[in-house]
Amino acid sequence: MSYTPMKVKDGNTTKNMTDASGNESITGVGFKPKVVFFTAVQTATSKMSIGWGTVDTGGKAMADNNAGATGTWVGQPNQGIRAIQSPSDEYAASMSSYDDNGFTLAWTKTGSPTGTLQVYWLAIG
């Protein structure tokens, strides 16, 4: 029986939350991931989310929902990243594809969010 070592790579990116919805390719991973874990925080705020991305479901996330109800979090069944600024303004991403040298996120803008989202990721292959 042969053993194939697990591949692991971490990195980070930023996303301007005024950008329109669309895809973003993250490259330089060095392999095709099987799962990617995320933590994301809106710069200079307490708004954050944790989650993971999968191609079959888009991912799962838990997001700070202080904008809707103080001290609460919400689950998101089809997105790996979710930044909630207000009940009508948010920015989120689901996993679009695992690529040979990284992955592609499908970003969705709802309402008129502003600011910068700092995204940290851990790819496992």
NORURHU-V104676 format. One record per residue. N is the residue number from 0. RES is the residue in three letters. SS is DSSP state (H for helix, E for strand, L for the rest). PHI is phi in radians with two decimals (999 if undefined). D_FIRST is the distance of its C-alpha to the first C-alpha in Angstrom with 2 decimals. Layout:
n=(N | N)
res=(RES | RES)
ss=(SS | SS)
phi=(PHI | PHI)
d_first=(D_FIRST | D_FIRST)
This chain:
n=(0 | 1 | 2 | 3 | 4 | 5 | 6 | 7 | 8 | 9 | 10 | 11 | 12 | 13 | 14 | 15 | 16 | 17 | 18 | 19 | 20 | 21 | 22 | 23 | 24 | 25 | 26 | 27 | 28 | 29 | 30 | 31 | 32 | 33 | 34 | 35 | 36 | 37 | 38 | 39 | 40 | 41 | 42 | 43 | 44 | 45 | 46 | 47 | 48 | 49 | 50 | 51 | 52 | 53 | 54 | 55 | 56 | 57 | 58 | 59 | 60 | 61 | 62 | 63 | 64 | 65 | 66 | 67 | 68 | 69 | 70 | 71 | 72 | 73 | 74 | 75 | 76 | 77 | 78 | 79 | 80 | 81 | 82 | 83 | 84 | 85 | 86 | 87 | 88 | 89 | 90 | 91 | 92 | 93 | 94 | 95 | 96 | 97 | 98 | 99 | 100 | 101 | 102 | 103 | 104 | 105 | 106 | 107 | 108 | 109 | 110 | 111 | 112 | 113 | 114 | 115 | 116 | 117 | 118 | 119 | 120 | 121 | 122 | 123 | 124)
res=(MET | SER | TYR | THR | PRO | MET | LYS | VAL | LYS | ASP | GLY | ASN | THR | THR | LYS | ASN | MET | THR | ASP | ALA | SER | GLY | ASN | GLU | SER | ILE | THR | GLY | VAL | GLY | PHE | LYS | PRO | LYS | VAL | VAL | PHE | PHE | THR | ALA | VAL | GLN | THR | ALA | THR | SER | LYS | MET | SER | ILE | GLY | TRP | GLY | THR | VAL | ASP | THR | GLY | GLY | LYS | ALA | MET | ALA | ASP | ASN | ASN | ALA | GLY | ALA | THR | GLY | THR | TRP | VAL | GLY | GLN | PRO | ASN | GLN | GLY | ILE | ARG | ALA | ILE | GLN | SER | PRO | SER | ASP | GLU | TYR | ALA | ALA | SER | MET | SER | SER | TYR | ASP | ASP | ASN | GLY | PHE | THR | LEU | ALA | TRP | THR | LYS | THR | GLY | SER | PRO | THR | GLY | THR | LEU | GLN | VAL | TYR | TRP | LEU | ALA | ILE | GLY)
ss=(L | L | L | L | L | L | L | E | E | E | E | E | E | E | E | E | L | L | L | L | L | E | E | E | E | E | E | L | L | L | L | L | L | L | E | E | E | E | E | E | E | E | L | L | L | L | L | E | E | E | E | E | E | L | L | L | L | L | L | E | E | E | E | E | L | L | L | L | L | L | L | L | E | E | E | E | L | L | L | L | E | E | E | E | E | E | L | L | E | E | E | E | E | E | E | E | E | E | E | L | L | E | E | E | E | E | E | E | E | E | L | L | L | L | L | E | E | E | E | E | E | E | E | E | L)
phi=(999 | -1.75 | -1.98 | -1.85 | -1.15 | -1.25 | -1.79 | -2.41 | -2.58 | -2.09 | -2.97 | -2.63 | -2.61 | -2.06 | -2.38 | -1.33 | -1.36 | -1.55 | -1.08 | -1.18 | -1.01 | 2.86 | -1.55 | -2.35 | -1.61 | -1.80 | -2.07 | 1.56 | -1.25 | 1.67 | -2.84 | -1.59 | -1.16 | -1.84 | -2.75 | -2.28 | -1.73 | -2.29 | -2.21 | -2.46 | -2.45 | -1.41 | -0.89 | 1.13 | -2.39 | -1.70 | -1.36 | -2.67 | -2.54 | -2.27 | 3.12 | -2.54 | -2.01 | -2.32 | -1.20 | -1.22 | -2.06 | 1.59 | 2.24 | -2.46 | -2.51 | -2.04 | -2.22 | -1.07 | -2.00 | -1.01 | -1.17 | -1.68 | -2.70 | -0.90 | 1.32 | -2.07 | -2.19 | -2.24 | -1.57 | -2.31 | -1.39 | -2.32 | -2.43 | -1.58 | -2.38 | -2.60 | -2.01 | -1.79 | -1.65 | -2.71 | -1.01 | -2.02 | -2.21 | -2.71 | -2.40 | -2.53 | -2.43 | -2.08 | -1.33 | -1.60 | -2.79 | -1.67 | -1.98 | -0.99 | -2.20 | 2.78 | -2.75 | -2.16 | -1.77 | -1.81 | -1.50 | -2.24 | -1.78 | -2.10 | 1.29 | -2.31 | -1.18 | -2.31 | 1.71 | -2.04 | -1.79 | -1.67 | -2.01 | -1.90 | -2.33 | -2.29 | -1.70 | -2.20 | -2.31)
d_first=(0.00 | 3.80 | 6.75 | 9.93 | 12.98 | 15.73 | 18.87 | 22.19 | 25.75 | 29.12 | 32.54 | 35.88 | 38.52 | 42.03 | 43.63 | 47.38 | 48.12 | 51.16 | 48.94 | 48.97 | 46.03 | 43.44 | 39.96 | 38.61 | 35.62 | 33.76 | 32.19 | 30.69 | 27.59 | 25.36 | 22.85 | 23.09 | 23.06 | 21.71 | 24.42 | 27.38 | 29.36 | 33.08 | 36.02 | 39.35 | 42.83 | 46.16 | 47.61 | 50.38 | 50.04 | 48.25 | 46.74 | 42.94 | 39.91 | 36.27 | 33.67 | 30.69 | 30.43 | 28.52 | 29.29 | 29.71 | 32.31 | 33.43 | 32.48 | 34.04 | 36.48 | 38.88 | 42.06 | 45.10 | 47.97 | 50.88 | 52.68 | 52.88 | 53.17 | 53.27 | 50.35 | 48.09 | 44.71 | 43.66 | 40.37 | 39.57 | 37.19 | 36.76 | 37.00 | 34.87 | 37.99 | 41.52 | 44.58 | 47.66 | 50.98 | 53.34 | 53.29 | 53.84 | 52.08 | 48.33 | 45.54 | 42.02 | 38.82 | 36.09 | 32.85 | 33.67 | 30.50 | 27.30 | 27.82 | 25.80 | 27.41 | 28.49 | 30.08 | 33.48 | 35.68 | 38.52 | 41.41 | 44.22 | 47.59 | 49.90 | 53.49 | 54.34 | 51.94 | 52.57 | 50.94 | 47.60 | 44.25 | 41.83 | 38.22 | 35.27 | 31.75 | 28.16 | 25.61 | 21.93 | 19.38)
